Structure formats: C-alpha cells, structure tokens
Amino acid sequence: MESSPVILTINETSAGLARKVRSHLPGTEIHGLVGRVLDADVHFQETVKHLKTLFSNGRPIIAILSTGILIRALAPLLNDKFSEPPVLILSEDGKSIIPLLGGHRGANEIGHRLNSILGGNLSVTTAGDLRFGVSLDAPPKGWKIIGGENIKVVMADLLNGGSVNLCDETSNDLDKNWLLGAGIKFSKKARHELIISYKAQSEGLKKTIFCPSILSLGIGCERGVDSSELYTFINDILSEYNLNKESIACISTIEIKEDEVAISDLSAALEVPLRLFTAKELNSKTSQVSDPSKYVFSVVGSHSVSEASALSAAGSDGELIVPKQVRSGMTCAVAIAKKIIDPSAIGRARGCLYVIGIGPGSAIWRSPEATNEIAKASDIVGYSLYLDLLGSLADDKSQHRFPLGQENDRVVKALDLASEGKNVALISSGDAGIYAMASLVFENLDRSMTEVGREAWQRLEVRVVPGISAFQAIAARIGAPFGHDFCTISLSNLLTPWDAIERRLVAAAEGDFVIALYNPVSVKRKEQLGIAKDIILKYRDPETPVALGKNLGRNNEKISFLTLSELDVKLIDMLTIVVIGSSQSKLLQCNNQSKHMYTPRGYSNKKDLN
C-alpha cells in the first residue's frame, strides 16, 4: 500500500469523524462533498464518479457512507484482486469497520488501525486471518513473496485441516514468528512447500518463497556510468552468488553519489529505496572491510564505499557475504543482516524539494498532484497565510513559517532541509513558476555552483508542481478575457526597475494585448497603478472593459467590472488582480444573468468554419 488513504465524507457529521481519524493517520486526506462538507483537503461534486476515480487511481479508500452506494459505484471496476486498492466502510458513528475490498492488500491492516483509534467493531472476513491471524499472500513489512499464485490452494488445504512443508534457509536470529507461531501445521509429506530464503530458487509449481529483506547492496561508481551497464553488473553478481533480488532491502552508497543517475535508476529498477551515508559514517566501518583503500580515502574521505555502505545498512551485526566486486568503474558488495532491514531507520534518503503551486486559495482549485506531494512531504515551508490555506493537510507536517517577504530565506530553508534528506514542499499560491518561488529556487541553485558550502544543493531532486494562477482563476470567474493574445505584468518595483516596467506597459498597450496586472498596489506603493492606467489610456479607449478579482477562491471573494477610465487605486488592495481588456474585449450580460468579459479569438470571422 504505497498511496496515502482517502477518507471520503458526504456531510459534516461524518467529516467530524474523518478529522478524528486523520489526526491519528498521518498523510491521510479528507475528501468532502461540495456544499455539504466545509473543510476538506479535496472537494468533489459527484460521489459515485469520485469513488470510481479514486479506485482507478489506486488510492486506498475509507468511505463513511452506505455500503450500497459503495458497492454500486465500484462493482463495474472489479477485475483483479491482486491490483485493486484497499476499500473500507466506516459507519458514521465509528462503531462499525468493514474491510470490503483488498483485505490482503492493506484493508485489514487499516481496519485494525481504525479499530485501535475508534474502539469500534472490526469485521474481518478473510478466512486465513480469522483462523491463523495471518495472511500468507500479504506477509508483514520487510517480506516479499514469490509464487503467491499458489497461496489460494495452500490456504484451502490448511483451512481444511491439511499441512504444508516448510524449508527455512535463514538463521535462527531472524524473527519468523508471524509464520511459525500462527498455528499452521507443517509436514515434510505435504504436497505444497513454503520456503524462507534470501537465496535464488528454482521456482516450482507448488513452491511459495518468502523473501526476507535482509540484504543490503552497497554501490560505488565513477561519475556518469551507464545505467544499463550498472544494472547488468549487479544482476551478474546476484546470479554468481545465488542471491535473490527480492531480499534486497535497499541500495546504499556515499552521499556525494546522491544525484548519480545510474544508481537512482538501479534503485527504481529493483524497486528498493536508496540510502545515503556520510564519508565519516562509512569510514567507521574500515576495520570490517576486506580491502581498505588509501586512494579512495584521499578522494572521498572514506577507505571504502561499496563494502562500507553495505555494512552500514546491514547494522552492527551485519556481515559481508559478497566482498567488493569491480567492473569498468563500478563496484558493489552485499552484506546480510540478522534481522529485517528498515531502510527508513538507516542513513538518509535522497533529498527532494517540490516547489508547489496550490492555486489561488480554494482546495477545490488545488491539483491532485499538488495535494499528493504535500501529503507525502515531511516538511513544508512557506508564507504563513499560504500554509494556513492548506488546512488539515498541513497538520502532521513540520511547518516552517515565514512572514510576508523573506522569499529568499524561505528558499534557502527549503534547500537546506532537502539537503538533510527530507522530502520538502515549498508552498506558493497560484502557480509556483509565475511571480513566485520556483525561479528563486533555480536562481539559488545557479549561485550554488560557485558558492562554498552549498554543494549539497546541486545533488537534490527538484521538481515544480503546477498550480492555477490568479489570472487563470479570474479568467474562469469572468468568462474568457484571454481568448486572444495577452500578457501579465507585475507592477512591483521591488525587484524590477520601474523604467523597465514602464517599457513593458507601453509595449503591451501598443501591441493591443489583454493585460493582467499583478501586484497592482502594496501598503507603501500606491502610485504605480495610476501611472500604468495613464500609459494604457494613450492606446486604449476609456470605455475599455476592466475586471477586478479580489480574494479569488477564498472567503470574501469579490468580482467587479468597470471601465479603464473608472479604474482607481481606492478600489484595489494587495490581494487584487486587474484585467484590462484589449480593443476587441467585450462585456456581455444575457438577460438578468451575471456579466461576462471575453475577447474574441477571431474564429467567427473565418470564411471557412470547417
């Protein structure tokens, strides 16, 4: 179960229960019905349609509604029990918890967690769980399964009083009580076999292999090695030493290889996390490595990379089972641990910085990608107002709040946090790439190329997540003002000389662009809007339509229309965006409906409309 769960609610009563559950399940999102649920991470219009979308996207669902609605919504989509996400029903009073689908794919686990929170009645119906307290096709965290298609027949035999043969090739130090202590009958005469092993096995029709995550794969390589060559090298070594790749818990290496593409690609191909260690941490393993190198120490600060990395990940009792192997600028080693390796508890992850635009303010305008990345973040950084707009989505995060201004301080903080291996979300309103934080992030990354002490920034994974900008929001509210060529201009001269802003105003007005004015005024800056109006009036009719959007997508949203001649600084504040039409823009009001502003694209003037 990789995606964060969604609690789906359709009224305020169930939303209250959802908020209680969410406080105990970090990363869980609340999705609420528009008009019925006031505060939700995501709002939806149609319950059945939204359920189908969540299910098709593989999102675990905790639905606080009637079982009938849920069954009728999802029944047409059911076709593969091994790929379908967990689905649970939770009664509005919290007393009934029913894992409906995906019991062995996380639903039973979520059900037990809900039961511990709410103290309700958990109704688990999967036979193996009821009889043995264990599901063989869904082993605990840290175990993988090969031959899972045999489990159905094995469980049928066991439930009918039969037995299964067990072959255990692991040490007695490894905790296997989840299986050995489940009350299952084992017999060497049984027709089916369960194998516990980290070694490669010849798969048989009646074999099921449980692979414990006890192997750590240490990697070292020259800069820029080919991804396919590294993958082939590793597979050859695993084959030579008869090791099962399903027992690899993680790939480990020195932190300066954080951005090595081939290592990241190998991590993705093997579907295991990458863990990073400092040179000092690796050097502490020098006495355990087979071939310490003074040259390697002079280059990276550790006498070993691959062996030391493998040992560091395997823990204090770990042992090398594959000493350093070398091929064409690549090295690897494998260590074995005496207990399941929890990658999250060793070293650190590769730092990730997501620069996220959350839209103008309303959660319904926030993209699913933005919501998902914020939900996965460990830390969020931003202007306090923007973090407040996240509502409960920010509750379980480490929050780093800044006052208005201090934009560069926010960026530096976000980059530093990501350099510690954290998953960081830097929050902007609107779209992060439009008059917002994204450009400042890349400006700092650019400077770090020549600044001492900022080298770690250059190794980070940095992604920009788009959002709905204020000019798009007001366009939707008022009609289609940007139907033809348009431009956006910020009137803030804090970072841009005013003479440059004036030149752009002249060019936009003379070119007959529809103009969206950002930052029209501030607490201390009032005169620029009047200057901009005078410049545009030299090229536009005084009756040119103008629209003002204030607090878009938030409480107290206000839309107003006027003419260019009526535009006055007294009507504007810091949260207002101004749209000035072109010579072709028009105001439209049908009967007694709201006004709309639009700019013809020109299609109606085509002679051939085909």
N, C-alpha and C positions, 0 to 999 in steps of 0.2 A: 504494500500500500504506500505509494510514493506521493500522490496528490493529497493536499490538505482537505479534510472533510468540510462539507457544506451542511449547515443546519437550515432547512427550508421551513419558513413560517408564513402563515397567511392571516394572522391577526395579532393584536398587541398582547393578548393573554399568552399565546404560545411564544411570542417574541421575548417575553419576560423569562420564560423557561430557557429559551435559547441562549440568552445572555448569561444566565447562571451556568449553563453547561460550558459555554465558551470560555468563561473565566478559569475553568479547570483543564481545558484542552487547547493549549497554545497553537496558534496558526489556523484554527477553525474559523470559517467565515459564516456570517449570518446573511441569508438571502431572504428578503421580505417582499410581500405583495404590495405593489404601489397603491397608495391610498388607504391601506389597512395597517401597515407597519411603518412607524415613524422613523426609527433609527435602525438602519441595516447597512452592511458593507456593500451589498448589491441589491438593487430593487428590480423586480420583474413585473411584467404586465399580465402574462398568461401562465397559470400554474402548470398545466399539462405540458405545454411547449417547453417551459423552462426545465421541468424534470427530464424531459427527453434529451435536451441539450446537455445537461449535466451528466447524465448517464452515458451518452455517446462520447463525451469528452473524458470519460474515465474517472469522474470525481466521486469519491465516497459521499453518500447522501444519508443524512439523518432527517427524516421528514416528520414534522409534527402536524399530521393531518390524518384523514381517514385512510384505512388500508385499501378500501375500494378505489379511491382516486389514484393511489399509487400503482396498484396492480393494473388498472385500465390504461394508465399512462405508459407503463414500461413493458407490458406484455408483448406488444409487437416487436420490441427490440431484443428480446431474449433469444440467444442462439449459441452462446459459448460460455459455459460456466467457468472456464479457466481464464477468461479475459475480462469478464464483467466486474465492475467495481462493487464494493460493499454497499448495501442498501438496508437501512433500518427504519422501523416505525417507532415513534415515541409518542405516547399518549400525552394529551395536553396537560394532564396533572402530574406527569412524570412517573406514574406508578407502573406503567406497562412498557417494556422494552423488548422489541421483537426484531432480531436479525432476519430479514426477509430474503435477501439475496447475498451471495458471496460470503457465506458463513466461514469458509476456509480461506477467504481472501481478505480477511480483516474485519468482517462484520461481527463475528463472535468476540473478537478482541475489543472492538469499540463498544460492544454491548456490555462487556464486563467493566470497562472503564466508566460507562454511563451508570451502571448499577452501583459502582462504588461512590459516585458523585451524588446520585439521587436516592439510593436505597430503595429502588423500586423492585418490580418483579421481572427478572430476565427470563425470557422464554427461548432457550436454545433448543433447536430441534434436530441438529445434525447428530446422527447415531453414535459416531465414534467419540465425540465429545461427551455425550451422556454416559456411555458405557465405560470409557477408559480415561476420560478427562484430557484426551489428546487427539489431535487430528493429524494423521500421518502425512496427508498431502499438503499440510501447512505447518511445517516444523518451526520451532522457535527462531527468533532473530539470531543470526550467525550460522544458520544451517541452510544448505541448499539441497535440492533433490533432483536425482536423475532417475528416469523410469517411473515418473509419477503416474503414468497411464495405467500402471499395474495396481495402484493402491486400491482402486474400487473393488477388484477381485479379492485382494488381500483382506480388506476390511470386511467384506462379505463373509469370508471364511472365519475370521476372528469373531465376528458378531454371532456366527452360527456355532461357536464353541470350538473352532479349529485353532491351529497354531501356525507359526511362521518360523523359518530357520533364520538365525541371526549370526552374522560374521562380523566381528569387531576387530578392525586393524589399527585402532588408535590406542594411545596409552591410557592407563587407569587414572591418570591425573585429569583427564578431560571429563567434564560433567555431562553425563548422558542420562541423568535420572528422569528427564522428561519422557524418555522412551523406555528405559529399563525398569523404571518404577511405576509404569502405567498399568500393571496387571495383565499385560499381554502374555499369552502362552508362547514359549519358544521351544522348538523341537528341530533337531537335525533331520528328521524324517519328513518335515513339512515340504509341500510342493513349491512353495514360494520362498524367496530369500531376501532378507534385508541386510544390506552391507553398510557398515560405518567405516569410512575410509577417506583419506586425503590423497590416495594413490589412484592413478588411472586404472580403469577397469574395462574389461570387455563386457559390453552390455548384452545381457541375455533377455529372452522373452519374459522370464519370471524373476528378474532381478530388479530390486529397487535400491538405489545407492544414496545414502545420506552423507553429504559432504560438509564437514565442519570447517568454518572459516578460521583456520589456524596457520595458514601460510602467509608470510609477508615477502613481497617481491621487491628487492632493492635494485634501483636502476642508477647508472651513471652513463653519461654520454657526452660526446663533443657537441658543440653548438651546431644546430642545423642538420642533424642526422635525418635520414629519410624515414618517415613514419612506417612505411611498409617493410623496410629492412629491419627496423626495431621489432615490429610485430612478428616477423618471420624468425628472427633471432630468439625471441622469448619462447615461441611455440616449439622451436627445435630443442631448447634447453628443457622445457617441461616434458617433452617426449623422451628425451635422452634419460632423464632421471625418473621417469614414470610417475609424474605428478599430475594431479587432476586440477585443471584451472578453476573448477568450481569451488575449490577450497582456498583460493587466494582471497584474503581479506582486504588487502589494499596494496597499492604501489607506493613505495616510499623513496624519497631522494632528498638531496640537499636543497635548501630554499632558493639558491640562486638559479635553480632549474625550474622555478615556478612557472615560467612562461615558455618552456620548451615544448614546441608543438608536438613533436613525436611522442613525448611522454604523456601529454594530455590526450592525444589520440589513442594511445595504448590504454589509458585509463578508461576512456569511453568504449573502446572495443571489448575490453574484458569486463566492463560494467562494474568496476570497483573504484572506490574513491582514491584520490591522490593525497598523500600526507607528506608534509614537508618538515625537515629538521634543520636546525642551525648547524653551522660548522662546529661550534663548541659542543653541541649535543652529540654529534657524530664522533667527534674526536675522543669523547669519553669512552667509546667502545674500542679504542685502539688495541687494548690488551686481548680482545676476543677475536680480532680479525686475523685472517691467515697470511696476509701479505701487505702490511702497512707500507705506505709509500711516502718518502720524504718529498718527492716531486709533487705529488698530489697535495700534500700539506702546504707546499710553497705557493700553490696556485689557488686553492680553495679554503685553506685553513683547517683541513681535516686529513688524517693519514689514509682515510678510506671513504668511499662514497657508497658503492653498491652493498658491500658486506655490512658496513656500519649502519646503513639505512635499514637493511633487512633486520638486523639485530635490534635496532632501536624500536622498530614497530612490533617486534615479537615479545617485547617485555624483558624483565630481568631474568626470567628462566628460559628465554628463547635460545635455540641452538641453530647453528648453520647446518643445513643439510645439502645445500649446493654452494660450494665456495665460488669465489669470483670467476666468472666466465667472460671471455673477451672476444669481440669480433668487430673489426672495422670501426673503431672509435666508439664502441658500445660495450658496457659492462653490465652484468647482472649477477645477483646472488639471491638465494632463498633461505629464509630461516623459518623454523617451526616453533609455535608457541604451545604451552601446556594447557592453555585454556582459550576459549573463543576470543578472538581479537575484536575489540570495539574500536573501529577507526576514529570515531569522534573523540576518543579519550587519549589519543596519541598524536604527537606533533601538532601540526595545524593544517588547515585546508588552504587551497589557493584563494587569495583574497579576491572578492568580487565587488565591484561597485556598479550599481544600477542607478542611472540618473533618470528619474521617473516623473513624467508629467501627469498630474492627477485630474486635469481638466479644470474648469472654472470654479468648481466647488461642490456640486451635487454628486453624490455617489453614483447615481444612475448614468452620469456622463463619464465616469471613470472606466477605462478599458479593462476587460478581463485580464489582459496581460499585466497591466499595472497592479491590479488587485492581487494577482497571484504572486508577483515578485515581492510586493510589500509583505504579503503573508509569510513568505519564506525568509525574509530578512531577519537578521539578528539585531541589527541596529538601524535606526532611522535618524536622519539628520535634516534639519530644515528650519525655516522661519516658523515661529510658534503657531501662528494662525493657520499655516498650511498643515501642520501636524494635528491641530485641533479638528480640521476638516476630515481627517481620516476616521474619526470616531473610534469605535471599539476595535477597528483593525490595528490600531497602534498600541492597544492595551498591554500586550505581552512583550513589547519590544524595549530595548534600551534606547531611550529617547535623548537626543542631543539637540536642544532647542536654542535658537538664536533670535535676537531681536531683529527688527527691520533694519536693513543694511547688513554689514558684515558678511557680504556674499562670499568674499574670498576666504574668510575664516571658516565658513561652512564647508567649502570645497576642500580646504586643507584638512579639516577634521575628518571628513568622509574618506579622503585618500589615506590618511594615517590609520584610521580604523580598518580599512580594507587591507592595508599592509600588514596588519596583525593576523590576517587570515579570516577576517569576519566577512559575513555577507551583508553588505551595506546598501541601504536605499537612501539616495539623496533626493529629497522631495522638492518639486517645483509645482506651482499652479500652472494651469494651461498646458502648453507643450514645452518640455524642458529645453528644446532647441530654439525657441522663439523668445528673444529677450529674457532668457532665463539661465539656468545653471550649466547646461551642457557645454556651451562654448568656453566657459570659465574653467571647467574641468580639463578640457583639452589644452587650453592655454597654460594651465599649471603643469600638465604632463609635458608640454613642449619645453617649458622652462626647466623642468627637472632633468632634461638631457644634459644640462651644463651645470646644474647645482649640486654641490657636495651634500651627501646625506639624504638625497631623495631618490636614490637608485631603485629602491623597492617599488616606488610608484610605477616605474616603467614595466614591471612584470605583472601588473594587475590585469585581470579581465574587466574591461569597462564596456558597458552596454547602455544605450539610450533607449528608453521605452516611451513611445509617443503618447501624446495626450491631445485632447480637444483644446484648441487655443481660444482665447477670448473672441477673436474676430470670427472664428467659425461658430462660436456659440451665439453671438449676436446675429450673425447671418441667418441662423436657423430660426431665431426668435422673430426676426422682422421680415423674412421672406427669402429673397435671393439677390442681395445687393452686389455680390461679387460674381455675377453671371458673366461679366466680361473682365478685361484686364484690370488688375487692381494692385495696390502696394500697401505695405504697412510702414509707418514711420513713428519712431519714438521721439517725443518732444523733450525728453530728459537730456539736459546738457551736462549731467554729472560725469559721464564717461565719453561724451561726444561733443566736440566744439560746436557752439551754436551756429557759426557761419557754415559748417558742413550740413547741419540740419536745415538751414535756410535754403541751401543749394538743392537739397533733395526735395523740399517742399515746392520750389519753383519748377523743378523738372517734372514732378508728379502732376502738378496743376496744369502745366503747359502741355503735358502728354495726355491729358484728359483721363487719368487713372481714377478709379474709385479709390478713396484713401481711408485707411483705418488708422486713427491716431491713438497710439499707446502712450501712457504716462502723460496725459494732457496737462495735469497740474500736480503740485505737491503742496505740502504745508507751507514751504517757503517760496515756491516757484509758481507764480500766477500769470506773469505777463506773456509767456511764450504762446499760449493758446490764441490770444488776441493778435499777435504778430502773424501766426500761421493763418488765421482767418483772413487777415488783410492781404496776405500774399495770394491765397487761393481766389479771393474775390477779384483779383486782376484778370483771372482767366475763366471764372465761372459766374453764371447768372446768380444774383442774390437769392432767387427762389429755388436754387438747387436743394434737393431734399437732404436732410441730415437726420441721423438716428443716434440716440444716446442709450447705452446699456450700462446699468449700474447694478453691482452685486449679482452678476449673472450666475444662475444656478444656486444661489444661496437665499437665505431668508431676506425679505425686503427687496427682492429683485424689482427693478423698475425699468421699463422701456418707454422712451418718449420720442416723438417726431417733431421736427421744426425745420425751418429753412436756414440756409447758410447765413443770411443776414441777421437771423434771430439768435445765432449761436453766441452764448455769453458765458464767461468764466464762472459766474454765480451759479450756473446750473450743473457745474462739473465738480467732481471730487476725485480722490486718488483711485477709487475703485470703478471709475467710469471709462468706457471705451467709446470713442467718437467715430462714426462712419459718415463720410462726406461723399455724396454721390458724384458721378460724372455728368457730363452734359446729356447723357442718354438715360440716366436713372430716373425712375418714376415712383410716385406714391399711388397706391391702389387701395380703394375701400369698397368692397362689394356689399350693397345693402347696408345693414347696420353692424356688419362684422368689423373685426379689428383691422387696422391699417396694415398694409404691407409695402415694403420698399423693394424694388427689383431693378436690375439693369439688364436690358435685353441682350441676348447673345448674338442676335442678328439672324437667327435661322429663319425667322418668318419672312425675311427679305429675299431668301433664296428663290430663284425661279423654279428650280427642280427640287422639290421636297422629298423625292425618292432617294 
